[in-house]
């Protein structure tokens, strides 16, 4: 499948997306204030894993705030889950398009009432790096929920190593993925 036909004319911010072929790669870039760039595989062979991963992404992606004129305030391609298999499926679907594991960053989240913070910050990045293939140094951002429910019961065991959000801030990638999903041929 030639992905060039799915490249939108404009990014979500309204800037023009320039598509340039470089061998079997397709370079997308915008100029101006929201300068962005991504290199994708020009041709992909979508398999069941690809479609499943793309469907998961569309159903459960992190939402972006939209301005009144329809433009996105953030250009974040992001997905959150606590199941490593689900995260790997998303990563593998994006790899088919040419987005390597090392391009992702991760934010690991947990409820501070459920974990030992010091131990969590040592173990969680290593665990998620092993599970996803994303380099450990790109998984050092932590987010803590401090709320305690009314009927609080410790939910997780000591082995709980958080919920991860994998993400990239890339206007070209976000605009392309949204266009691709919107224009998927159904037959």
Buried (B, 14 or more C-beta within 10 A) or exposed (E): EEBEEBBBEEBBBBBEBEBEEEEEEBBBBBEEEBEBBBBBBBEBEBEEEBEBBBBBBBEEBBEBEEEEEEBBEBBBBBBBBBEBEBBBBBBBBBBBBBBEBEBBBBBBBBBBBBBEEEEBBEBBBEBBBEBBBBBBEBBEEBEBEEEEEEEEEEEBEEEBBBBBBBBBEBBBBBBBBBBBBEEEEEE
